[in-house]
């Protein structure tokens, strides 16, 4: 697998999502419930979830593009 393929499959936990986006945990969960363009979490276990890093990065890129338009 190439480095790009590995990165596409990297799962990040909530703290890293919050750090990447500069948002609180509550805001991230509000986005999950209310925004169609925000990536949905992946259930990892009974009490844990994560997000694909590539989907979070794509969300950030879309927000940058929207702010530049």
N, C-alpha and C positions, 0 to 999 in steps of 0.2 A: 504494500500500500504506500502511496505517496504521502507526503506531509499534508497536502491539501485534503486528501481523503480522510486522514486521521483527524484533522481539525473539524471536518464536517460532522464527525460522529462524537465529538467531545461533549459530554454532558456536564453542565455547570449547575451548582446548587444556588439556592436563593441569595445567599450573601454575596456571591460573585455577580449575580444578575443585578442586585441592588448597587454594588460598587461600579459596575460597568455603566449603568444608566444614571447613577446619581439620584436614585429614588429610594424612598422608604419601603419597608416590607408591605405596609398597608397600601401604598400607591401601586406597587407591583400587582397585588391581588385585586385591587380595583380595576387595573388595566386588564387583567385576565378575565374578569367578569363582564366588563363593559365595552372593551375595544375589540373590534373584529380583526384589526391589523396586528394585534399583539400576539406573540407566539403562545400557544397553550403548553402548560407543563406536561412532563412525562412522569407517570407514576413509577417510582423506583422500588418502593416497598410499601408496607402498611402505613408508615408515617413519614415518608420522604418523597419528595419530587425534585425534578431537575428540568433544565431547559437545554436544548441543543444550542451550543455556542454560536453555530452558524446562523440559526434563526434569530438570535438576539442581535448579532452583528448586522444582519439584513434589516432588522427593525431600526437600528441606529442609523444605518445608511439611508433608509427611506425617510426618516425624520430630518436628516441633514438635507437631503434633496428637496423635501417639502419646504424647508425654511429658506432655501436658496432660490426657489421658484418665484 
